[in-house]
Amino acid sequence: MMKTPVGLVTVTLSAAILLAASLLIVTGTQGEDHAHPAHVTTPAAKPAPHR
């Protein structure tokens, strides 16, 4: 284990980032309605070439 201040800060920041990311994922999926699939958009059709 790193005992230097840089190592401790690195480990602490890594843990905080992982915790924040997991909380964002959990809160983002809680209100999701599973009865309806996710809205999928198709790319817009290309306009016909002008001659």
PDB file of N, CA, C and O in Angstrom, chain B, residues numbered from 101:
ATOM      1  N   MET B 101       0.857  -1.189   0.000  1.00  0.00           N
ATOM      2  CA  MET B 101       0.000   0.000   0.000  1.00  0.00           C
ATOM      3  C   MET B 101       0.891   1.236   0.000  1.00  0.00           C
ATOM      4  O   MET B 101       1.925   1.280   0.666  1.00  0.00           O
ATOM      5  N   MET B 102       0.466   2.229  -0.758  1.00  0.00           N
ATOM      6  CA  MET B 102       1.246   3.462  -0.832  1.00  0.00           C
ATOM      7  C   MET B 102       1.025   4.309   0.424  1.00  0.00           C
ATOM      8  O   MET B 102      -0.113   4.551   0.827  1.00  0.00           O
ATOM      9  N   LYS B 103       2.106   4.749   1.025  1.00  0.00           N
ATOM     10  CA  LYS B 103       1.993   5.561   2.232  1.00  0.00           C
ATOM     11  C   LYS B 103       2.293   7.031   1.967  1.00  0.00           C
ATOM     12  O   LYS B 103       2.131   7.869   2.855  1.00  0.00           O
ATOM     13  N   THR B 104       2.725   7.345   0.761  1.00  0.00           N
ATOM     14  CA  THR B 104       3.040   8.739   0.456  1.00  0.00           C
ATOM     15  C   THR B 104       1.753   9.538   0.315  1.00  0.00           C
ATOM     16  O   THR B 104       0.704   8.965   0.022  1.00  0.00           O
ATOM     17  N   PRO B 105       1.811  10.846   0.517  1.00  0.00           N
ATOM     18  CA  PRO B 105       0.602  11.668   0.357  1.00  0.00           C
ATOM     19  C   PRO B 105       0.002  11.565  -1.051  1.00  0.00           C
ATOM     20  O   PRO B 105      -1.218  11.574  -1.211  1.00  0.00           O
ATOM     21  N   VAL B 106       0.859  11.469  -2.060  1.00  0.00           N
ATOM     22  CA  VAL B 106       0.347  11.353  -3.438  1.00  0.00           C
ATOM     23  C   VAL B 106      -0.403  10.049  -3.605  1.00  0.00           C
ATOM     24  O   VAL B 106      -1.451  10.014  -4.249  1.00  0.00           O
ATOM     25  N   GLY B 107       0.113   8.990  -3.041  1.00  0.00           N
ATOM     26  CA  GLY B 107      -0.554   7.690  -3.139  1.00  0.00           C
ATOM     27  C   GLY B 107      -1.882   7.680  -2.405  1.00  0.00           C
ATOM     28  O   GLY B 107      -2.865   7.126  -2.898  1.00  0.00           O
ATOM     29  N   LEU B 108      -1.913   8.290  -1.231  1.00  0.00           N
ATOM     30  CA  LEU B 108      -3.163   8.337  -0.463  1.00  0.00           C
ATOM     31  C   LEU B 108      -4.221   9.163  -1.194  1.00  0.00           C
ATOM     32  O   LEU B 108      -5.392   8.785  -1.223  1.00  0.00           O
ATOM     33  N   VAL B 109      -3.816  10.282  -1.778  1.00  0.00           N
ATOM     34  CA  VAL B 109      -4.761  11.116  -2.515  1.00  0.00           C
ATOM     35  C   VAL B 109      -5.271  10.361  -3.749  1.00  0.00           C
ATOM     36  O   VAL B 109      -6.456  10.425  -4.074  1.00  0.00           O
ATOM     37  N   THR B 110      -4.372   9.652  -4.428  1.00  0.00           N
ATOM     38  CA  THR B 110      -4.766   8.889  -5.616  1.00  0.00           C
ATOM     39  C   THR B 110      -5.790   7.817  -5.261  1.00  0.00           C
ATOM     40  O   THR B 110      -6.800   7.667  -5.949  1.00  0.00           O
ATOM     41  N   VAL B 111      -5.536   7.085  -4.209  1.00  0.00           N
ATOM     42  CA  VAL B 111      -6.456   6.023  -3.781  1.00  0.00           C
ATOM     43  C   VAL B 111      -7.791   6.618  -3.342  1.00  0.00           C
ATOM     44  O   VAL B 111      -8.847   6.083  -3.678  1.00  0.00           O
ATOM     45  N   THR B 112      -7.752   7.710  -2.600  1.00  0.00           N
ATOM     46  CA  THR B 112      -8.980   8.343  -2.119  1.00  0.00           C
ATOM     47  C   THR B 112      -9.818   8.883  -3.277  1.00  0.00           C
ATOM     48  O   THR B 112     -11.035   8.700  -3.310  1.00  0.00           O
ATOM     49  N   LEU B 113      -9.162   9.546  -4.219  1.00  0.00           N
ATOM     50  CA  LEU B 113      -9.899  10.065  -5.377  1.00  0.00           C
ATOM     51  C   LEU B 113     -10.476   8.948  -6.227  1.00  0.00           C
ATOM     52  O   LEU B 113     -11.597   9.061  -6.723  1.00  0.00           O
ATOM     53  N   SER B 114      -9.730   7.883  -6.398  1.00  0.00           N
ATOM     54  CA  SER B 114     -10.235   6.748  -7.175  1.00  0.00           C
ATOM     55  C   SER B 114     -11.479   6.153  -6.513  1.00  0.00           C
ATOM     56  O   SER B 114     -12.460   5.851  -7.193  1.00  0.00           O
ATOM     57  N   ALA B 115     -11.439   5.988  -5.211  1.00  0.00           N
ATOM     58  CA  ALA B 115     -12.588   5.442  -4.492  1.00  0.00           C
ATOM     59  C   ALA B 115     -13.786   6.383  -4.581  1.00  0.00           C
ATOM     60  O   ALA B 115     -14.919   5.931  -4.744  1.00  0.00           O
ATOM     61  N   ALA B 116     -13.541   7.685  -4.476  1.00  0.00           N
ATOM     62  CA  ALA B 116     -14.641   8.647  -4.554  1.00  0.00           C
ATOM     63  C   ALA B 116     -15.272   8.653  -5.946  1.00  0.00           C
ATOM     64  O   ALA B 116     -16.493   8.738  -6.073  1.00  0.00           O
ATOM     65  N   ILE B 117     -14.454   8.565  -6.979  1.00  0.00           N
ATOM     66  CA  ILE B 117     -14.978   8.551  -8.345  1.00  0.00           C
ATOM     67  C   ILE B 117     -15.809   7.290  -8.577  1.00  0.00           C
ATOM     68  O   ILE B 117     -16.892   7.361  -9.158  1.00  0.00           O
ATOM     69  N   LEU B 118     -15.317   6.154  -8.133  1.00  0.00           N
ATOM     70  CA  LEU B 118     -16.073   4.903  -8.299  1.00  0.00           C
ATOM     71  C   LEU B 118     -17.392   4.948  -7.528  1.00  0.00           C
ATOM     72  O   LEU B 118     -18.414   4.475  -8.025  1.00  0.00           O
ATOM     73  N   LEU B 119     -17.378   5.505  -6.336  1.00  0.00           N
ATOM     74  CA  LEU B 119     -18.603   5.618  -5.545  1.00  0.00           C
ATOM     75  C   LEU B 119     -19.603   6.543  -6.217  1.00  0.00           C
ATOM     76  O   LEU B 119     -20.790   6.226  -6.296  1.00  0.00           O
ATOM     77  N   ALA B 120     -19.128   7.688  -6.703  1.00  0.00           N
ATOM     78  CA  ALA B 120     -20.026   8.636  -7.371  1.00  0.00           C
ATOM     79  C   ALA B 120     -20.606   8.029  -8.647  1.00  0.00           C
ATOM     80  O   ALA B 120     -21.792   8.200  -8.929  1.00  0.00           O
ATOM     81  N   ALA B 121     -19.789   7.329  -9.410  1.00  0.00           N
ATOM     82  CA  ALA B 121     -20.273   6.713 -10.648  1.00  0.00           C
ATOM     83  C   ALA B 121     -21.318   5.654 -10.350  1.00  0.00           C
ATOM     84  O   ALA B 121     -22.333   5.581 -11.042  1.00  0.00           O
ATOM     85  N   SER B 122     -21.092   4.835  -9.340  1.00  0.00           N
ATOM     86  CA  SER B 122     -22.064   3.796  -9.018  1.00  0.00           C
ATOM     87  C   SER B 122     -23.369   4.401  -8.508  1.00  0.00           C
ATOM     88  O   SER B 122     -24.446   3.884  -8.804  1.00  0.00           O
ATOM     89  N   LEU B 123     -23.283   5.483  -7.748  1.00  0.00           N
ATOM     90  CA  LEU B 123     -24.508   6.131  -7.274  1.00  0.00           C
ATOM     91  C   LEU B 123     -25.278   6.759  -8.436  1.00  0.00           C
ATOM     92  O   LEU B 123     -26.508   6.714  -8.457  1.00  0.00           O
ATOM     93  N   LEU B 124     -24.569   7.342  -9.399  1.00  0.00           N
ATOM     94  CA  LEU B 124     -25.242   7.909 -10.565  1.00  0.00           C
ATOM     95  C   LEU B 124     -25.935   6.823 -11.378  1.00  0.00           C
ATOM     96  O   LEU B 124     -27.039   7.032 -11.881  1.00  0.00           O
ATOM     97  N   ILE B 125     -25.299   5.678 -11.508  1.00  0.00           N
ATOM     98  CA  ILE B 125     -25.905   4.570 -12.256  1.00  0.00           C
ATOM     99  C   ILE B 125     -27.154   4.083 -11.525  1.00  0.00           C
ATOM    100  O   ILE B 125     -28.193   3.859 -12.148  1.00  0.00           O
ATOM    101  N   VAL B 126     -27.054   3.920 -10.207  1.00  0.00           N
ATOM    102  CA  VAL B 126     -28.192   3.415  -9.432  1.00  0.00           C
ATOM    103  C   VAL B 126     -29.355   4.395  -9.482  1.00  0.00           C
ATOM    104  O   VAL B 126     -30.493   3.984  -9.712  1.00  0.00           O
ATOM    105  N   THR B 127     -29.098   5.670  -9.273  1.00  0.00           N
ATOM    106  CA  THR B 127     -30.193   6.636  -9.271  1.00  0.00           C
ATOM    107  C   THR B 127     -30.746   6.855 -10.673  1.00  0.00           C
ATOM    108  O   THR B 127     -31.918   7.199 -10.827  1.00  0.00           O
ATOM    109  N   GLY B 128     -29.927   6.663 -11.686  1.00  0.00           N
ATOM    110  CA  GLY B 128     -30.407   6.827 -13.053  1.00  0.00           C
ATOM    111  C   GLY B 128     -31.291   5.695 -13.503  1.00  0.00           C
ATOM    112  O   GLY B 128     -32.160   5.896 -14.351  1.00  0.00           O
ATOM    113  N   THR B 129     -31.096   4.498 -12.956  1.00  0.00           N
ATOM    114  CA  THR B 129     -31.896   3.352 -13.380  1.00  0.00           C
ATOM    115  C   THR B 129     -33.100   3.108 -12.472  1.00  0.00           C
ATOM    116  O   THR B 129     -33.937   2.264 -12.792  1.00  0.00           O
ATOM    117  N   GLN B 130     -33.212   3.819 -11.355  1.00  0.00           N
ATOM    118  CA  GLN B 130     -34.328   3.578 -10.442  1.00  0.00           C
ATOM    119  C   GLN B 130     -35.664   3.995 -11.048  1.00  0.00           C
ATOM    120  O   GLN B 130     -36.651   3.273 -10.905  1.00  0.00           O
ATOM    121  N   GLY B 131     -35.717   5.123 -11.709  1.00  0.00           N
ATOM    122  CA  GLY B 131     -36.976   5.617 -12.237  1.00  0.00           C
ATOM    123  C   GLY B 131     -37.291   5.127 -13.628  1.00  0.00           C
ATOM    124  O   GLY B 131     -38.247   5.594 -14.247  1.00  0.00           O
ATOM    125  N   GLU B 132     -36.501   4.191 -14.133  1.00  0.00           N
ATOM    126  CA  GLU B 132     -36.689   3.710 -15.494  1.00  0.00           C
ATOM    127  C   GLU B 132     -37.938   2.838 -15.576  1.00  0.00           C
ATOM    128  O   GLU B 132     -38.181   2.000 -14.708  1.00  0.00           O
ATOM    129  N   ASP B 133     -38.720   3.044 -16.621  1.00  0.00           N
ATOM    130  CA  ASP B 133     -39.928   2.256 -16.834  1.00  0.00           C
ATOM    131  C   ASP B 133     -39.567   1.063 -17.703  1.00  0.00           C
ATOM    132  O   ASP B 133     -39.249   1.217 -18.882  1.00  0.00           O
ATOM    133  N   HIS B 134     -39.618  -0.131 -17.115  1.00  0.00           N
ATOM    134  CA  HIS B 134     -39.188  -1.318 -17.852  1.00  0.00           C
ATOM    135  C   HIS B 134     -40.274  -1.847 -18.783  1.00  0.00           C
ATOM    136  O   HIS B 134     -40.001  -2.737 -19.587  1.00  0.00           O
ATOM    137  N   ALA B 135     -41.490  -1.329 -18.699  1.00  0.00           N
ATOM    138  CA  ALA B 135     -42.553  -1.789 -19.579  1.00  0.00           C
ATOM    139  C   ALA B 135     -42.342  -1.285 -21.001  1.00  0.00           C
ATOM    140  O   ALA B 135     -42.749  -1.940 -21.961  1.00  0.00           O
ATOM    141  N   HIS B 136     -41.714  -0.137 -21.137  1.00  0.00           N
ATOM    142  CA  HIS B 136     -41.468   0.438 -22.456  1.00  0.00           C
ATOM    143  C   HIS B 136     -39.978   0.371 -22.759  1.00  0.00           C
ATOM    144  O   HIS B 136     -39.162   0.805 -21.947  1.00  0.00           O
ATOM    145  N   PRO B 137     -39.616  -0.166 -23.915  1.00  0.00           N
ATOM    146  CA  PRO B 137     -38.182  -0.209 -24.248  1.00  0.00           C
ATOM    147  C   PRO B 137     -37.629   1.197 -24.467  1.00  0.00           C
ATOM    148  O   PRO B 137     -38.378   2.150 -24.680  1.00  0.00           O
ATOM    149  N   ALA B 138     -36.345   1.301 -24.410  1.00  0.00           N
ATOM    150  CA  ALA B 138     -35.695   2.596 -24.602  1.00  0.00           C
ATOM    151  C   ALA B 138     -36.010   3.125 -25.997  1.00  0.00           C
ATOM    152  O   ALA B 138     -36.102   2.365 -26.961  1.00  0.00           O
ATOM    153  N   HIS B 139     -36.171   4.430 -26.083  1.00  0.00           N
ATOM    154  CA  HIS B 139     -36.488   5.066 -27.358  1.00  0.00           C
ATOM    155  C   HIS B 139     -35.249   5.033 -28.239  1.00  0.00           C
ATOM    156  O   HIS B 139     -34.200   5.562 -27.871  1.00  0.00           O
ATOM    157  N   VAL B 140     -35.375   4.415 -29.395  1.00  0.00           N
ATOM    158  CA  VAL B 140     -34.244   4.319 -30.313  1.00  0.00           C
ATOM    159  C   VAL B 140     -34.535   5.212 -31.503  1.00  0.00           C
ATOM    160  O   VAL B 140     -35.569   5.083 -32.157  1.00  0.00           O
ATOM    161  N   THR B 141     -33.627   6.099 -31.767  1.00  0.00           N
ATOM    162  CA  THR B 141     -33.818   6.987 -32.908  1.00  0.00           C
ATOM    163  C   THR B 141     -32.985   6.477 -34.077  1.00  0.00           C
ATOM    164  O   THR B 141     -31.871   5.986 -33.898  1.00  0.00           O
ATOM    165  N   THR B 142     -33.541   6.602 -35.265  1.00  0.00           N
ATOM    166  CA  THR B 142     -32.809   6.207 -36.453  1.00  0.00           C
ATOM    167  C   THR B 142     -32.214   7.450 -37.080  1.00  0.00           C
ATOM    168  O   THR B 142     -32.769   8.540 -36.938  1.00  0.00           O
ATOM    169  N   PRO B 143     -31.106   7.309 -37.765  1.00  0.00           N
ATOM    170  CA  PRO B 143     -30.518   8.496 -38.393  1.00  0.00           C
ATOM    171  C   PRO B 143     -31.431   9.048 -39.482  1.00  0.00           C
ATOM    172  O   PRO B 143     -32.159   8.302 -40.137  1.00  0.00           O
ATOM    173  N   ALA B 144     -31.381  10.343 -39.661  1.00  0.00           N
ATOM    174  CA  ALA B 144     -32.223  10.989 -40.664  1.00  0.00           C
ATOM    175  C   ALA B 144     -31.827  10.489 -42.051  1.00  0.00           C
ATOM    176  O   ALA B 144     -30.655  10.237 -42.332  1.00  0.00           O
ATOM    177  N   ALA B 145     -32.828  10.356 -42.900  1.00  0.00           N
ATOM    178  CA  ALA B 145     -32.568   9.898 -44.271  1.00  0.00           C
ATOM    179  C   ALA B 145     -31.781  10.966 -45.022  1.00  0.00           C
ATOM    180  O   ALA B 145     -31.966  12.164 -44.803  1.00  0.00           O
ATOM    181  N   LYS B 146     -30.911  10.517 -45.898  1.00  0.00           N
ATOM    182  CA  LYS B 146     -30.128  11.466 -46.686  1.00  0.00           C
ATOM    183  C   LYS B 146     -31.023  12.072 -47.756  1.00  0.00           C
ATOM    184  O   LYS B 146     -31.794  11.353 -48.391  1.00  0.00           O
ATOM    185  N   PRO B 147     -30.937  13.371 -47.965  1.00  0.00           N
ATOM    186  CA  PRO B 147     -31.763  13.989 -49.007  1.00  0.00           C
ATOM    187  C   PRO B 147     -31.320  13.516 -50.389  1.00  0.00           C
ATOM    188  O   PRO B 147     -30.163  13.154 -50.602  1.00  0.00           O
ATOM    189  N   ALA B 148     -32.268  13.530 -51.316  1.00  0.00           N
ATOM    190  CA  ALA B 148     -31.970  13.094 -52.678  1.00  0.00           C
ATOM    191  C   ALA B 148     -30.969  14.058 -53.309  1.00  0.00           C
ATOM    192  O   ALA B 148     -31.070  15.270 -53.115  1.00  0.00           O
ATOM    193  N   PRO B 149     -30.014  13.537 -54.054  1.00  0.00           N
ATOM    194  CA  PRO B 149     -29.023  14.429 -54.677  1.00  0.00           C
ATOM    195  C   PRO B 149     -29.679  15.309 -55.737  1.00  0.00           C
ATOM    196  O   PRO B 149     -30.558  14.865 -56.476  1.00  0.00           O
ATOM    197  N   HIS B 150     -29.243  16.546 -55.796  1.00  0.00           N
ATOM    198  CA  HIS B 150     -29.780  17.484 -56.791  1.00  0.00           C
ATOM    199  C   HIS B 150     -29.014  17.319 -58.101  1.00  0.00           C
ATOM    200  O   HIS B 150     -27.792  17.172 -58.103  1.00  0.00           O
ATOM    201  N   ARG B 151     -29.740  17.343 -59.205  1.00  0.00           N
ATOM    202  CA  ARG B 151     -29.080  17.179 -60.507  1.00  0.00           C
ATOM    203  C   ARG B 151     -29.057  18.454 -61.277  1.00  0.00           C
ATOM    204  O   ARG B 151     -28.540  18.492 -62.393  1.00  0.00           O
TER     205      ARG B 151
END
